[in-house]
Amino acid sequence: MSNLKTQPLDVVLRDRRQITLPAELCTKLGLQVGDRLEIRLEDDTLLMKPKRALALRALREIQAAFAASGMTEEELQESGRKIREEIYRERYA
């Protein structure tokens, strides 16, 4: 496998504006058919990130915040129940 960080990969933009990502790149990133990618333009550079990676990063941030809060999962669920009950009473009572 070539060094993906230093070796540029050539892809072709096809007539339906589709590109094929090289298999080694998909393997390295764990991409599967049907996976979603976030695409962003920065200056004249096209950046793509697997959405799964973004979701996993967000999950890690949530887990870290939860751990730092000192609350147990049961306390968090009970707090959520109470808040939902309050909202329900405010709207429908």
PDB file of N, CA, C and O in Angstrom:
ATOM      1  N   MET A   1       0.851  -1.173   0.000  1.00  0.00           N
ATOM      2  CA  MET A   1       0.000   0.000   0.000  1.00  0.00           C
ATOM      3  C   MET A   1       0.899   1.240   0.000  1.00  0.00           C
ATOM      4  O   MET A   1       1.839   1.332   0.789  1.00  0.00           O
ATOM      5  N   SER A   2       0.607   2.174  -0.876  1.00  0.00           N
ATOM      6  CA  SER A   2       1.409   3.391  -0.938  1.00  0.00           C
ATOM      7  C   SER A   2       1.131   4.257   0.280  1.00  0.00           C
ATOM      8  O   SER A   2       0.148   4.056   0.993  1.00  0.00           O
ATOM      9  N   ASN A   3       2.015   5.226   0.506  1.00  0.00           N
ATOM     10  CA  ASN A   3       1.828   6.140   1.625  1.00  0.00           C
ATOM     11  C   ASN A   3       0.764   7.162   1.239  1.00  0.00           C
ATOM     12  O   ASN A   3       1.036   8.088   0.475  1.00  0.00           O
ATOM     13  N   LEU A   4      -0.445   6.996   1.766  1.00  0.00           N
ATOM     14  CA  LEU A   4      -1.582   7.837   1.374  1.00  0.00           C
ATOM     15  C   LEU A   4      -1.438   9.280   1.828  1.00  0.00           C
ATOM     16  O   LEU A   4      -2.072  10.167   1.258  1.00  0.00           O
ATOM     17  N   LYS A   5      -0.617   9.534   2.842  1.00  0.00           N
ATOM     18  CA  LYS A   5      -0.485  10.907   3.329  1.00  0.00           C
ATOM     19  C   LYS A   5       0.415  11.743   2.435  1.00  0.00           C
ATOM     20  O   LYS A   5       0.259  12.963   2.376  1.00  0.00           O
ATOM     21  N   THR A   6       1.349  11.116   1.740  1.00  0.00           N
ATOM     22  CA  THR A   6       2.300  11.892   0.944  1.00  0.00           C
ATOM     23  C   THR A   6       2.113  11.718  -0.554  1.00  0.00           C
ATOM     24  O   THR A   6       2.553  12.563  -1.334  1.00  0.00           O
ATOM     25  N   GLN A   7       1.470  10.638  -0.963  1.00  0.00           N
ATOM     26  CA  GLN A   7       1.283  10.379  -2.391  1.00  0.00           C
ATOM     27  C   GLN A   7      -0.121  10.798  -2.816  1.00  0.00           C
ATOM     28  O   GLN A   7      -1.105  10.249  -2.320  1.00  0.00           O
ATOM     29  N   PRO A   8      -0.224  11.760  -3.725  1.00  0.00           N
ATOM     30  CA  PRO A   8      -1.560  12.136  -4.191  1.00  0.00           C
ATOM     31  C   PRO A   8      -2.176  10.998  -5.001  1.00  0.00           C
ATOM     32  O   PRO A   8      -1.472  10.250  -5.680  1.00  0.00           O
ATOM     33  N   LEU A   9      -3.475  10.883  -4.919  1.00  0.00           N
ATOM     34  CA  LEU A   9      -4.207   9.871  -5.675  1.00  0.00           C
ATOM     35  C   LEU A   9      -5.009  10.569  -6.762  1.00  0.00           C
ATOM     36  O   LEU A   9      -5.687  11.561  -6.496  1.00  0.00           O
ATOM     37  N   ASP A  10      -4.936  10.062  -7.972  1.00  0.00           N
ATOM     38  CA  ASP A  10      -5.700  10.623  -9.084  1.00  0.00           C
ATOM     39  C   ASP A  10      -7.037   9.906  -9.197  1.00  0.00           C
ATOM     40  O   ASP A  10      -7.095   8.677  -9.210  1.00  0.00           O
ATOM     41  N   VAL A  11      -8.100  10.677  -9.278  1.00  0.00           N
ATOM     42  CA  VAL A  11      -9.426  10.133  -9.542  1.00  0.00           C
ATOM     43  C   VAL A  11     -10.016  10.928 -10.695  1.00  0.00           C
ATOM     44  O   VAL A  11      -9.594  12.052 -10.969  1.00  0.00           O
ATOM     45  N   VAL A  12     -10.980  10.347 -11.357  1.00  0.00           N
ATOM     46  CA  VAL A  12     -11.602  10.978 -12.520  1.00  0.00           C
ATOM     47  C   VAL A  12     -13.032  11.352 -12.174  1.00  0.00           C
ATOM     48  O   VAL A  12     -13.773  10.544 -11.614  1.00  0.00           O
ATOM     49  N   LEU A  13     -13.415  12.563 -12.503  1.00  0.00           N
ATOM     50  CA  LEU A  13     -14.797  12.999 -12.354  1.00  0.00           C
ATOM     51  C   LEU A  13     -15.551  12.518 -13.593  1.00  0.00           C
ATOM     52  O   LEU A  13     -15.268  12.953 -14.709  1.00  0.00           O
ATOM     53  N   ARG A  14     -16.496  11.633 -13.391  1.00  0.00           N
ATOM     54  CA  ARG A  14     -17.218  11.011 -14.511  1.00  0.00           C
ATOM     55  C   ARG A  14     -18.386  11.896 -14.953  1.00  0.00           C
ATOM     56  O   ARG A  14     -18.675  12.920 -14.335  1.00  0.00           O
ATOM     57  N   ASP A  15     -19.040  11.485 -16.020  1.00  0.00           N
ATOM     58  CA  ASP A  15     -20.076  12.315 -16.632  1.00  0.00           C
ATOM     59  C   ASP A  15     -21.247  12.621 -15.715  1.00  0.00           C
ATOM     60  O   ASP A  15     -21.930  13.624 -15.923  1.00  0.00           O
ATOM     61  N   ARG A  16     -21.506  11.794 -14.708  1.00  0.00           N
ATOM     62  CA  ARG A  16     -22.602  12.069 -13.766  1.00  0.00           C
ATOM     63  C   ARG A  16     -22.059  12.685 -12.484  1.00  0.00           C
ATOM     64  O   ARG A  16     -22.687  12.582 -11.430  1.00  0.00           O
ATOM     65  N   ARG A  17     -20.903  13.321 -12.566  1.00  0.00           N
ATOM     66  CA  ARG A  17     -20.202  13.974 -11.449  1.00  0.00           C
ATOM     67  C   ARG A  17     -19.889  12.971 -10.340  1.00  0.00           C
ATOM     68  O   ARG A  17     -19.975  13.300  -9.157  1.00  0.00           O
ATOM     69  N   GLN A  18     -19.531  11.769 -10.719  1.00  0.00           N
ATOM     70  CA  GLN A  18     -19.178  10.729  -9.754  1.00  0.00           C
ATOM     71  C   GLN A  18     -17.686  10.467  -9.831  1.00  0.00           C
ATOM     72  O   GLN A  18     -17.063  10.589 -10.886  1.00  0.00           O
ATOM     73  N   ILE A  19     -17.121  10.097  -8.666  1.00  0.00           N
ATOM     74  CA  ILE A  19     -15.731   9.675  -8.632  1.00  0.00           C
ATOM     75  C   ILE A  19     -15.662   8.296  -7.982  1.00  0.00           C
ATOM     76  O   ILE A  19     -16.539   7.916  -7.206  1.00  0.00           O
ATOM     77  N   THR A  20     -14.630   7.573  -8.305  1.00  0.00           N
ATOM     78  CA  THR A  20     -14.384   6.286  -7.673  1.00  0.00           C
ATOM     79  C   THR A  20     -13.175   6.448  -6.771  1.00  0.00           C
ATOM     80  O   THR A  20     -12.097   6.833  -7.224  1.00  0.00           O
ATOM     81  N   LEU A  21     -13.360   6.151  -5.482  1.00  0.00           N
ATOM     82  CA  LEU A  21     -12.247   6.241  -4.552  1.00  0.00           C
ATOM     83  C   LEU A  21     -11.429   4.957  -4.648  1.00  0.00           C
ATOM     84  O   LEU A  21     -12.000   3.868  -4.697  1.00  0.00           O
ATOM     85  N   PRO A  22     -10.114   5.068  -4.676  1.00  0.00           N
ATOM     86  CA  PRO A  22      -9.278   3.872  -4.752  1.00  0.00           C
ATOM     87  C   PRO A  22      -9.541   2.934  -3.575  1.00  0.00           C
ATOM     88  O   PRO A  22      -9.792   3.383  -2.456  1.00  0.00           O
ATOM     89  N   ALA A  23      -9.480   1.636  -3.837  1.00  0.00           N
ATOM     90  CA  ALA A  23      -9.767   0.620  -2.821  1.00  0.00           C
ATOM     91  C   ALA A  23      -8.883   0.790  -1.595  1.00  0.00           C
ATOM     92  O   ALA A  23      -9.354   0.635  -0.468  1.00  0.00           O
ATOM     93  N   GLU A  24      -7.586   1.111  -1.804  1.00  0.00           N
ATOM     94  CA  GLU A  24      -6.688   1.238  -0.650  1.00  0.00           C
ATOM     95  C   GLU A  24      -7.108   2.391   0.263  1.00  0.00           C
ATOM     96  O   GLU A  24      -6.933   2.313   1.479  1.00  0.00           O
ATOM     97  N   LEU A  25      -7.655   3.446  -0.310  1.00  0.00           N
ATOM     98  CA  LEU A  25      -8.136   4.570   0.486  1.00  0.00           C
ATOM     99  C   LEU A  25      -9.370   4.156   1.291  1.00  0.00           C
ATOM    100  O   LEU A  25      -9.480   4.468   2.477  1.00  0.00           O
ATOM    101  N   CYS A  26     -10.284   3.458   0.644  1.00  0.00           N
ATOM    102  CA  CYS A  26     -11.494   2.987   1.342  1.00  0.00           C
ATOM    103  C   CYS A  26     -11.128   2.036   2.469  1.00  0.00           C
ATOM    104  O   CYS A  26     -11.700   2.108   3.557  1.00  0.00           O
ATOM    105  N   THR A  27     -10.180   1.147   2.214  1.00  0.00           N
ATOM    106  CA  THR A  27      -9.737   0.206   3.238  1.00  0.00           C
ATOM    107  C   THR A  27      -9.124   0.956   4.413  1.00  0.00           C
ATOM    108  O   THR A  27      -9.442   0.674   5.568  1.00  0.00           O
ATOM    109  N   LYS A  28      -8.258   1.899   4.123  1.00  0.00           N
ATOM    110  CA  LYS A  28      -7.583   2.678   5.174  1.00  0.00           C
ATOM    111  C   LYS A  28      -8.584   3.431   6.037  1.00  0.00           C
ATOM    112  O   LYS A  28      -8.405   3.524   7.252  1.00  0.00           O
ATOM    113  N   LEU A  29      -9.647   3.976   5.421  1.00  0.00           N
ATOM    114  CA  LEU A  29     -10.646   4.754   6.146  1.00  0.00           C
ATOM    115  C   LEU A  29     -11.817   3.912   6.647  1.00  0.00           C
ATOM    116  O   LEU A  29     -12.684   4.420   7.359  1.00  0.00           O
ATOM    117  N   GLY A  30     -11.850   2.630   6.280  1.00  0.00           N
ATOM    118  CA  GLY A  30     -12.952   1.769   6.699  1.00  0.00           C
ATOM    119  C   GLY A  30     -14.254   2.109   6.009  1.00  0.00           C
ATOM    120  O   GLY A  30     -15.329   1.887   6.567  1.00  0.00           O
ATOM    121  N   LEU A  31     -14.175   2.647   4.803  1.00  0.00           N
ATOM    122  CA  LEU A  31     -15.375   3.048   4.069  1.00  0.00           C
ATOM    123  C   LEU A  31     -16.026   1.852   3.389  1.00  0.00           C
ATOM    124  O   LEU A  31     -15.346   0.975   2.855  1.00  0.00           O
ATOM    125  N   GLN A  32     -17.348   1.832   3.417  1.00  0.00           N
ATOM    126  CA  GLN A  32     -18.130   0.785   2.764  1.00  0.00           C
ATOM    127  C   GLN A  32     -19.081   1.449   1.773  1.00  0.00           C
ATOM    128  O   GLN A  32     -19.380   2.638   1.884  1.00  0.00           O
ATOM    129  N   VAL A  33     -19.543   0.679   0.819  1.00  0.00           N
ATOM    130  CA  VAL A  33     -20.530   1.180  -0.148  1.00  0.00           C
ATOM    131  C   VAL A  33     -21.735   1.694   0.629  1.00  0.00           C
ATOM    132  O   VAL A  33     -22.244   1.011   1.518  1.00  0.00           O
ATOM    133  N   GLY A  34     -22.190   2.892   0.295  1.00  0.00           N
ATOM    134  CA  GLY A  34     -23.347   3.485   0.965  1.00  0.00           C
ATOM    135  C   GLY A  34     -22.983   4.414   2.112  1.00  0.00           C
ATOM    136  O   GLY A  34     -23.845   5.141   2.607  1.00  0.00           O
ATOM    137  N   ASP A  35     -21.713   4.408   2.551  1.00  0.00           N
ATOM    138  CA  ASP A  35     -21.304   5.328   3.618  1.00  0.00           C
ATOM    139  C   ASP A  35     -21.436   6.767   3.142  1.00  0.00           C
ATOM    140  O   ASP A  35     -21.278   7.053   1.955  1.00  0.00           O
ATOM    141  N   ARG A  36     -21.724   7.661   4.062  1.00  0.00           N
ATOM    142  CA  ARG A  36     -21.875   9.073   3.738  1.00  0.00           C
ATOM    143  C   ARG A  36     -20.572   9.806   4.054  1.00  0.00           C
ATOM    144  O   ARG A  36     -19.876   9.487   5.018  1.00  0.00           O
ATOM    145  N   LEU A  37     -20.263  10.795   3.217  1.00  0.00           N
ATOM    146  CA  LEU A  37     -19.071  11.615   3.397  1.00  0.00           C
ATOM    147  C   LEU A  37     -19.490  13.072   3.533  1.00  0.00           C
ATOM    148  O   LEU A  37     -20.445  13.516   2.896  1.00  0.00           O
ATOM    149  N   GLU A  38     -18.771  13.809   4.364  1.00  0.00           N
ATOM    150  CA  GLU A  38     -18.960  15.264   4.432  1.00  0.00           C
ATOM    151  C   GLU A  38     -17.938  15.863   3.481  1.00  0.00           C
ATOM    152  O   GLU A  38     -16.752  15.544   3.558  1.00  0.00           O
ATOM    153  N   ILE A  39     -18.391  16.725   2.587  1.00  0.00           N
ATOM    154  CA  ILE A  39     -17.497  17.381   1.627  1.00  0.00           C
ATOM    155  C   ILE A  39     -17.550  18.872   1.871  1.00  0.00           C
ATOM    156  O   ILE A  39     -18.624  19.461   1.991  1.00  0.00           O
ATOM    157  N   ARG A  40     -16.374  19.473   1.943  1.00  0.00           N
ATOM    158  CA  ARG A  40     -16.280  20.907   2.225  1.00  0.00           C
ATOM    159  C   ARG A  40     -15.229  21.511   1.305  1.00  0.00           C
ATOM    160  O   ARG A  40     -14.231  20.867   0.983  1.00  0.00           O
ATOM    161  N   LEU A  41     -15.458  22.745   0.887  1.00  0.00           N
ATOM    162  CA  LEU A  41     -14.511  23.474   0.058  1.00  0.00           C
ATOM    163  C   LEU A  41     -13.805  24.500   0.929  1.00  0.00           C
ATOM    164  O   LEU A  41     -14.454  25.354   1.534  1.00  0.00           O
ATOM    165  N   GLU A  42     -12.493  24.423   0.997  1.00  0.00           N
ATOM    166  CA  GLU A  42     -11.685  25.409   1.711  1.00  0.00           C
ATOM    167  C   GLU A  42     -10.710  26.003   0.708  1.00  0.00           C
ATOM    168  O   GLU A  42      -9.818  25.326   0.197  1.00  0.00           O
ATOM    169  N   ASP A  43     -10.908  27.296   0.442  1.00  0.00           N
ATOM    170  CA  ASP A  43     -10.180  27.980  -0.626  1.00  0.00           C
ATOM    171  C   ASP A  43     -10.391  27.187  -1.919  1.00  0.00           C
ATOM    172  O   ASP A  43     -11.524  27.087  -2.391  1.00  0.00           O
ATOM    173  N   ASP A  44      -9.343  26.631  -2.493  1.00  0.00           N
ATOM    174  CA  ASP A  44      -9.511  25.853  -3.720  1.00  0.00           C
ATOM    175  C   ASP A  44      -9.257  24.362  -3.473  1.00  0.00           C
ATOM    176  O   ASP A  44      -8.917  23.618  -4.393  1.00  0.00           O
ATOM    177  N   THR A  45      -9.428  23.943  -2.219  1.00  0.00           N
ATOM    178  CA  THR A  45      -9.176  22.555  -1.846  1.00  0.00           C
ATOM    179  C   THR A  45     -10.482  21.877  -1.436  1.00  0.00           C
ATOM    180  O   THR A  45     -11.260  22.430  -0.658  1.00  0.00           O
ATOM    181  N   LEU A  46     -10.712  20.694  -1.957  1.00  0.00           N
ATOM    182  CA  LEU A  46     -11.881  19.904  -1.624  1.00  0.00           C
ATOM    183  C   LEU A  46     -11.498  18.950  -0.497  1.00  0.00           C
ATOM    184  O   LEU A  46     -10.575  18.150  -0.643  1.00  0.00           O
ATOM    185  N   LEU A  47     -12.212  19.037   0.631  1.00  0.00           N
ATOM    186  CA  LEU A  47     -11.940  18.175   1.776  1.00  0.00           C
ATOM    187  C   LEU A  47     -13.114  17.232   1.975  1.00  0.00           C
ATOM    188  O   LEU A  47     -14.270  17.653   1.932  1.00  0.00           O
ATOM    189  N   MET A  48     -12.816  15.946   2.196  1.00  0.00           N
ATOM    190  CA  MET A  48     -13.862  14.959   2.438  1.00  0.00           C
ATOM    191  C   MET A  48     -13.543  14.223   3.725  1.00  0.00           C
ATOM    192  O   MET A  48     -12.397  13.853   3.981  1.00  0.00           O
ATOM    193  N   LYS A  49     -14.588  14.014   4.542  1.00  0.00           N
ATOM    194  CA  LYS A  49     -14.453  13.260   5.784  1.00  0.00           C
ATOM    195  C   LYS A  49     -15.588  12.261   5.866  1.00  0.00           C
ATOM    196  O   LYS A  49     -16.731  12.584   5.542  1.00  0.00           O
ATOM    197  N   PRO A  50     -15.276  11.039   6.301  1.00  0.00           N
ATOM    198  CA  PRO A  50     -16.363  10.084   6.515  1.00  0.00           C
ATOM    199  C   PRO A  50     -17.278  10.582   7.631  1.00  0.00           C
ATOM    200  O   PRO A  50     -16.795  10.985   8.689  1.00  0.00           O
ATOM    201  N   LYS A  51     -18.583  10.557   7.410  1.00  0.00           N
ATOM    202  CA  LYS A  51     -19.536  10.995   8.437  1.00  0.00           C
ATOM    203  C   LYS A  51     -19.422  10.131   9.683  1.00  0.00           C
ATOM    204  O   LYS A  51     -19.636  10.609  10.797  1.00  0.00           O
ATOM    205  N   ARG A  52     -19.085   8.855   9.495  1.00  0.00           N
ATOM    206  CA  ARG A  52     -18.936   7.958  10.635  1.00  0.00           C
ATOM    207  C   ARG A  52     -17.853   8.491  11.582  1.00  0.00           C
ATOM    208  O   ARG A  52     -18.019   8.442  12.801  1.00  0.00           O
ATOM    209  N   ALA A  53     -16.758   8.996  11.032  1.00  0.00           N
ATOM    210  CA  ALA A  53     -15.683   9.535  11.867  1.00  0.00           C
ATOM    211  C   ALA A  53     -16.170  10.749  12.654  1.00  0.00           C
ATOM    212  O   ALA A  53     -15.814  10.921  13.819  1.00  0.00           O
ATOM    213  N   LEU A  54     -16.981  11.585  12.019  1.00  0.00           N
ATOM    214  CA  LEU A  54     -17.524  12.756  12.704  1.00  0.00           C
ATOM    215  C   LEU A  54     -18.462  12.335  13.827  1.00  0.00           C
ATOM    216  O   LEU A  54     -18.437  12.910  14.915  1.00  0.00           O
ATOM    217  N   ALA A  55     -19.285  11.337  13.559  1.00  0.00           N
ATOM    218  CA  ALA A  55     -20.221  10.856  14.574  1.00  0.00           C
ATOM    219  C   ALA A  55     -19.471  10.231  15.750  1.00  0.00           C
ATOM    220  O   ALA A  55     -19.843  10.435  16.906  1.00  0.00           O
ATOM    221  N   LEU A  56     -18.422   9.476  15.457  1.00  0.00           N
ATOM    222  CA  LEU A  56     -17.650   8.853  16.539  1.00  0.00           C
ATOM    223  C   LEU A  56     -16.935   9.904  17.386  1.00  0.00           C
ATOM    224  O   LEU A  56     -16.830   9.755  18.604  1.00  0.00           O
ATOM    225  N   ARG A  57     -16.444  10.966  16.743  1.00  0.00           N
ATOM    226  CA  ARG A  57     -15.799  12.043  17.502  1.00  0.00           C
ATOM    227  C   ARG A  57     -16.818  12.721  18.412  1.00  0.00           C
ATOM    228  O   ARG A  57     -16.519  13.008  19.572  1.00  0.00           O
ATOM    229  N   ALA A  58     -18.014  12.978  17.897  1.00  0.00           N
ATOM    230  CA  ALA A  58     -19.070  13.591  18.714  1.00  0.00           C
ATOM    231  C   ALA A  58     -19.443  12.681  19.876  1.00  0.00           C
ATOM    232  O   ALA A  58     -19.665  13.153  20.991  1.00  0.00           O
ATOM    233  N   LEU A  59     -19.512  11.380  19.618  1.00  0.00           N
ATOM    234  CA  LEU A  59     -19.827  10.425  20.681  1.00  0.00           C
ATOM    235  C   LEU A  59     -18.755  10.448  21.765  1.00  0.00           C
ATOM    236  O   LEU A  59     -19.079  10.432  22.952  1.00  0.00           O
ATOM    237  N   ARG A  60     -17.486  10.486  21.375  1.00  0.00           N
ATOM    238  CA  ARG A  60     -16.399  10.558  22.367  1.00  0.00           C
ATOM    239  C   ARG A  60     -16.496  11.824  23.207  1.00  0.00           C
ATOM    240  O   ARG A  60     -16.254  11.791  24.414  1.00  0.00           O
ATOM    241  N   GLU A  61     -16.853  12.952  22.568  1.00  0.00           N
ATOM    242  CA  GLU A  61     -17.012  14.205  23.305  1.00  0.00           C
ATOM    243  C   GLU A  61     -18.166  14.111  24.298  1.00  0.00           C
ATOM    244  O   GLU A  61     -18.056  14.599  25.423  1.00  0.00           O
ATOM    245  N   ILE A  62     -19.263  13.492  23.894  1.00  0.00           N
ATOM    246  CA  ILE A  62     -20.406  13.307  24.794  1.00  0.00           C
ATOM    247  C   ILE A  62     -20.020  12.404  25.951  1.00  0.00           C
ATOM    248  O   ILE A  62     -20.359  12.687  27.100  1.00  0.00           O
ATOM    249  N   GLN A  63     -19.309  11.312  25.655  1.00  0.00           N
ATOM    250  CA  GLN A  63     -18.882  10.391  26.705  1.00  0.00           C
ATOM    251  C   GLN A  63     -17.953  11.089  27.697  1.00  0.00           C
ATOM    252  O   GLN A  63     -18.057  10.865  28.903  1.00  0.00           O
ATOM    253  N   ALA A  64     -17.050  11.929  27.202  1.00  0.00           N
ATOM    254  CA  ALA A  64     -16.133  12.651  28.081  1.00  0.00           C
ATOM    255  C   ALA A  64     -16.892  13.637  28.964  1.00  0.00           C
ATOM    256  O   ALA A  64     -16.609  13.748  30.157  1.00  0.00           O
ATOM    257  N   ALA A  65     -17.848  14.348  28.389  1.00  0.00           N
ATOM    258  CA  ALA A  65     -18.646  15.299  29.170  1.00  0.00           C
ATOM    259  C   ALA A  65     -19.472  14.572  30.217  1.00  0.00           C
ATOM    260  O   ALA A  65     -19.604  15.044  31.346  1.00  0.00           O
ATOM    261  N   PHE A  66     -20.026  13.426  29.849  1.00  0.00           N
ATOM    262  CA  PHE A  66     -20.809  12.627  30.791  1.00  0.00           C
ATOM    263  C   PHE A  66     -19.925  12.154  31.941  1.00  0.00           C
ATOM    264  O   PHE A  66     -20.319  12.233  33.105  1.00  0.00           O
ATOM    265  N   ALA A  67     -18.729  11.662  31.615  1.00  0.00           N
ATOM    266  CA  ALA A  67     -17.809  11.191  32.654  1.00  0.00           C
ATOM    267  C   ALA A  67     -17.391  12.333  33.575  1.00  0.00           C
ATOM    268  O   ALA A  67     -17.268  12.142  34.785  1.00  0.00           O
ATOM    269  N   ALA A  68     -17.173  13.515  33.009  1.00  0.00           N
ATOM    270  CA  ALA A  68     -16.755  14.671  33.808  1.00  0.00           C
ATOM    271  C   ALA A  68     -17.884  15.184  34.694  1.00  0.00           C
ATOM    272  O   ALA A  68     -17.622  15.833  35.707  1.00  0.00           O
ATOM    273  N   SER A  69     -19.139  14.905  34.331  1.00  0.00           N
ATOM    274  CA  SER A  69     -20.271  15.418  35.099  1.00  0.00           C
ATOM    275  C   SER A  69     -20.405  14.729  36.454  1.00  0.00           C
ATOM    276  O   SER A  69     -20.949  15.300  37.399  1.00  0.00           O
ATOM    277  N   GLY A  70     -19.910  13.509  36.538  1.00  0.00           N
ATOM    278  CA  GLY A  70     -20.027  12.763  37.792  1.00  0.00           C
ATOM    279  C   GLY A  70     -21.384  12.123  37.986  1.00  0.00           C
ATOM    280  O   GLY A  70     -21.617  11.491  39.017  1.00  0.00           O
ATOM    281  N   MET A  71     -22.291  12.265  37.027  1.00  0.00           N
ATOM    282  CA  MET A  71     -23.620  11.662  37.126  1.00  0.00           C
ATOM    283  C   MET A  71     -23.557  10.213  36.674  1.00  0.00           C
ATOM    284  O   MET A  71     -22.773   9.850  35.798  1.00  0.00           O
ATOM    285  N   THR A  72     -24.402   9.391  37.293  1.00  0.00           N
ATOM    286  CA  THR A  72     -24.537   8.022  36.807  1.00  0.00           C
ATOM    287  C   THR A  72     -25.532   8.031  35.651  1.00  0.00           C
ATOM    288  O   THR A  72     -26.257   9.007  35.457  1.00  0.00           O
ATOM    289  N   GLU A  73     -25.562   6.962  34.901  1.00  0.00           N
ATOM    290  CA  GLU A  73     -26.514   6.866  33.795  1.00  0.00           C
ATOM    291  C   GLU A  73     -27.945   6.910  34.323  1.00  0.00           C
ATOM    292  O   GLU A  73     -28.821   7.517  33.707  1.00  0.00           O
ATOM    293  N   GLU A  74     -28.175   6.266  35.462  1.00  0.00           N
ATOM    294  CA  GLU A  74     -29.516   6.260  36.053  1.00  0.00           C
ATOM    295  C   GLU A  74     -29.936   7.673  36.454  1.00  0.00           C
ATOM    296  O   GLU A  74     -31.084   8.059  36.237  1.00  0.00           O
ATOM    297  N   GLU A  75     -29.020   8.444  37.034  1.00  0.00           N
ATOM    298  CA  GLU A  75     -29.332   9.830  37.421  1.00  0.00           C
ATOM    299  C   GLU A  75     -29.656  10.671  36.187  1.00  0.00           C
ATOM    300  O   GLU A  75     -30.569  11.496  36.212  1.00  0.00           O
ATOM    301  N   LEU A  76     -28.916  10.460  35.131  1.00  0.00           N
ATOM    302  CA  LEU A  76     -29.152  11.202  33.896  1.00  0.00           C
ATOM    303  C   LEU A  76     -30.532  10.854  33.325  1.00  0.00           C
ATOM    304  O   LEU A  76     -31.274  11.741  32.904  1.00  0.00           O
ATOM    305  N   GLN A  77     -30.865   9.575  33.313  1.00  0.00           N
ATOM    306  CA  GLN A  77     -32.178   9.163  32.800  1.00  0.00           C
ATOM    307  C   GLN A  77     -33.306   9.723  33.660  1.00  0.00           C
ATOM    308  O   GLN A  77     -34.317  10.184  33.130  1.00  0.00           O
ATOM    309  N   GLU A  78     -33.146   9.689  34.966  1.00  0.00           N
ATOM    310  CA  GLU A  78     -34.179  10.228  35.866  1.00  0.00           C
ATOM    311  C   GLU A  78     -34.342  11.726  35.661  1.00  0.00           C
ATOM    312  O   GLU A  78     -35.464  12.234  35.660  1.00  0.00           O
ATOM    313  N   SER A  79     -33.234  12.435  35.488  1.00  0.00           N
ATOM    314  CA  SER A  79     -33.290  13.874  35.233  1.00  0.00           C
ATOM    315  C   SER A  79     -34.037  14.144  33.932  1.00  0.00           C
ATOM    316  O   SER A  79     -34.862  15.056  33.863  1.00  0.00           O
ATOM    317  N   GLY A  80     -33.747  13.349  32.900  1.00  0.00           N
ATOM    318  CA  GLY A  80     -34.442  13.508  31.616  1.00  0.00           C
ATOM    319  C   GLY A  80     -35.935  13.263  31.745  1.00  0.00           C
ATOM    320  O   GLY A  80     -36.742  13.982  31.155  1.00  0.00           O
ATOM    321  N   ARG A  81     -36.304  12.240  32.523  1.00  0.00           N
ATOM    322  CA  ARG A  81     -37.727  11.955  32.753  1.00  0.00           C
ATOM    323  C   ARG A  81     -38.423  13.141  33.398  1.00  0.00           C
ATOM    324  O   ARG A  81     -39.508  13.538  32.974  1.00  0.00           O
ATOM    325  N   LYS A  82     -37.794  13.709  34.432  1.00  0.00           N
ATOM    326  CA  LYS A  82     -38.394  14.850  35.137  1.00  0.00           C
ATOM    327  C   LYS A  82     -38.555  16.044  34.209  1.00  0.00           C
ATOM    328  O   LYS A  82     -39.585  16.718  34.231  1.00  0.00           O
ATOM    329  N   ILE A  83     -37.553  16.304  33.407  1.00  0.00           N
ATOM    330  CA  ILE A  83     -37.625  17.439  32.482  1.00  0.00           C
ATOM    331  C   ILE A  83     -38.731  17.218  31.458  1.00  0.00           C
ATOM    332  O   ILE A  83     -39.489  18.141  31.159  1.00  0.00           O
ATOM    333  N   ARG A  84     -38.833  16.002  30.917  1.00  0.00           N
ATOM    334  CA  ARG A  84     -39.914  15.713  29.961  1.00  0.00           C
ATOM    335  C   ARG A  84     -41.278  15.878  30.603  1.00  0.00           C
ATOM    336  O   ARG A  84     -42.196  16.405  29.975  1.00  0.00           O
ATOM    337  N   GLU A  85     -41.427  15.434  31.852  1.00  0.00           N
ATOM    338  CA  GLU A  85     -42.701  15.594  32.556  1.00  0.00           C
ATOM    339  C   GLU A  85     -43.046  17.065  32.731  1.00  0.00           C
ATOM    340  O   GLU A  85     -44.197  17.457  32.539  1.00  0.00           O
ATOM    341  N   GLU A  86     -42.063  17.884  33.092  1.00  0.00           N
ATOM    342  CA  GLU A  86     -42.299  19.330  33.255  1.00  0.00           C
ATOM    343  C   GLU A  86     -42.744  19.954  31.949  1.00  0.00           C
ATOM    344  O   GLU A  86     -43.693  20.738  31.911  1.00  0.00           O
ATOM    345  N   ILE A  87     -42.052  19.599  30.881  1.00  0.00           N
ATOM    346  CA  ILE A  87     -42.394  20.154  29.561  1.00  0.00           C
ATOM    347  C   ILE A  87     -43.812  19.726  29.172  1.00  0.00           C
ATOM    348  O   ILE A  87     -44.591  20.534  28.668  1.00  0.00           O
ATOM    349  N   TYR A  88     -44.136  18.475  29.404  1.00  0.00           N
ATOM    350  CA  TYR A  88     -45.454  17.976  29.070  1.00  0.00           C
ATOM    351  C   TYR A  88     -46.531  18.736  29.848  1.00  0.00           C
ATOM    352  O   TYR A  88     -47.540  19.151  29.276  1.00  0.00           O
ATOM    353  N   ARG A  89     -46.308  18.919  31.173  1.00  0.00           N
ATOM    354  CA  ARG A  89     -47.286  19.650  31.980  1.00  0.00           C
ATOM    355  C   ARG A  89     -47.439  21.089  31.505  1.00  0.00           C
ATOM    356  O   ARG A  89     -48.553  21.610  31.448  1.00  0.00           O
ATOM    357  N   GLU A  90     -46.330  21.731  31.168  1.00  0.00           N
ATOM    358  CA  GLU A  90     -46.388  23.118  30.702  1.00  0.00           C
ATOM    359  C   GLU A  90     -47.175  23.236  29.400  1.00  0.00           C
ATOM    360  O   GLU A  90     -47.916  24.202  29.214  1.00  0.00           O
ATOM    361  N   ARG A  91     -47.028  22.292  28.518  1.00  0.00           N
ATOM    362  CA  ARG A  91     -47.683  22.376  27.204  1.00  0.00           C
ATOM    363  C   ARG A  91     -49.117  21.868  27.207  1.00  0.00           C
ATOM    364  O   ARG A  91     -49.964  22.412  26.498  1.00  0.00           O
ATOM    365  N   TYR A  92     -49.406  20.824  28.001  1.00  0.00           N
ATOM    366  CA  TYR A  92     -50.690  20.148  27.839  1.00  0.00           C
ATOM    367  C   TYR A  92     -51.564  20.161  29.084  1.00  0.00           C
ATOM    368  O   TYR A  92     -52.691  19.668  29.039  1.00  0.00           O
ATOM    369  N   ALA A  93     -51.083  20.707  30.190  1.00  0.00           N
ATOM    370  CA  ALA A  93     -51.896  20.684  31.418  1.00  0.00           C
ATOM    371  C   ALA A  93     -52.723  21.936  31.575  1.00  0.00           C
ATOM    372  O   ALA A  93     -53.458  22.071  32.553  1.00  0.00           O
TER     373      ALA A  93
END
